[in-house]
Amino acid sequence: MRKITSVAIFIVLVAFSVFSQAAKQAKGAAGDPAGARGQLTADFKSKAWRAIDAIDRIPFLISVAQMSATNANLLVDADKAVDEAKYSASTALDKNVLHLLEMAVLSKQDQARYESFSKEWTRDTHRFTQCVTEARFYVTPDVLSASGIETAQKNTCNKKTDEWDEGITR
């Protein structure tokens, strides 16, 4: 019970730190995060934003117990939004962000196959959070807090980490 509570608290804290409105303060303190990493093409950025919006509609703590027709449709909608974005990805940066979006959707789909707080569910929840945070870093950096920017700069979306199990490789 203590482990489940700890994992739930960790997930909630990460979600709040990533999506908090403290980004405006962090942007002033850390400088403009977009300046050092290049720019996405305008068409891709628009479609990537739509994909993130579709991903955000999926319940954050989805599991096999919460899979309903509505949630299944939300997963399909997110997958379709990412698929639409791939036709606009032309630069290396666009393709990198596309991969982050694909990994976020894949992690969310995988998370929906497991019971809440199982080892696999926890791994997929962490991977989803990391991947969508990294994608936001390029698409909508103004919504990230200082801790969200720091998390995104780890670049561990698709890599093995000691924090949460092995990565899924391309």
Beta strands, then each sheet from edge to edge (+ up, - down):
end
